[in-house]
Amino acid sequence: MNDTPISEMTFEQAMSELERIVTQLERGDVPLEDSISLYEKGAELKKRCETKLKEAEQKVAAITLDEDGSVTGTKPLEGL
């Protein structure tokens, strides 16, 4: 189990923790109250993964290329 706050997790950390939770829930041997807590944490982890992916997509979209396809820099990111 990862002790890093979800808001500070890397994409990889959040995805790993989410996979662990899904596996645990799929086994079906978790008491109901614990299942609810795990589901809530899983929803937070999913949101973190989506946020990190969106950030990465925006960074990739901001890369500017010259006519030869070489990276020339980045455009300013709007909204970040």
N, C-alpha and C positions, 0 to 999 in steps of 0.2 A: 504494500500500500504506500502511495506517495504522500508525503507530508507537505509538499509544496501547495500553497493556496492555488485554487483553480485559476484565478485571475493572473497568476504569474507563471503558469505552466507553458512550456513550449507545445507546439502542435504534437510532437511525438510523445511527450509525457501525457498529455490529455488523451490521446488516442489509445495509448497503452492502458491507462487507467479505465477508460471506457470499455475496452475489450475485456478487461478483467471483470468488470461489473456485469457485462452482458453474459459472460460465461457463468458467473455465479447465479444470475437470475435464470438462465436456461436450465441449470441443473435442477432447479425447483426445490432445493432443500433449505431455503432461507425462510425464516418465519415472516409472516405477513408484514408486521411493522418494519422489520429490517428491509424487506423487499421494497416497501414504499420509500424508505430513506435512500436505498440504492438507486431506485428509479429516478428520484429527484436529483441525486448527484449525477447520474448519467445524463440527465437533461442539461444540467449545467456544463458538463464536459462536452457534450455535443455542440452546445452554443459556443464554447471556447474554440473548438476545432473549426467551426464555421467562420468565426471571427478571424482566426489566424490564416485560414485559406483565403478569405477575402482580402486581407492585408497583402498576402503574397501575390494574388492576382493583380491588385492595384499597382504593386511595385513592378511587376512584369509589364503591365500595360503602359507604364510611364517610361520605359526604356525607349530611347530614340535611336534610330539607325540612319546611317548615311545611305547614299544610292548604291553602294557596294554591299550593304547589309552589315557593316561594321558598327558597333556600338559607339555612339558619339556623346552620350550623356543620358540624362533623364529629364522628363518634363516635371514641373512642380505637381505634386499630388494634391488634388482638391479634396477637402473634407477630412484630411488626416492631421 
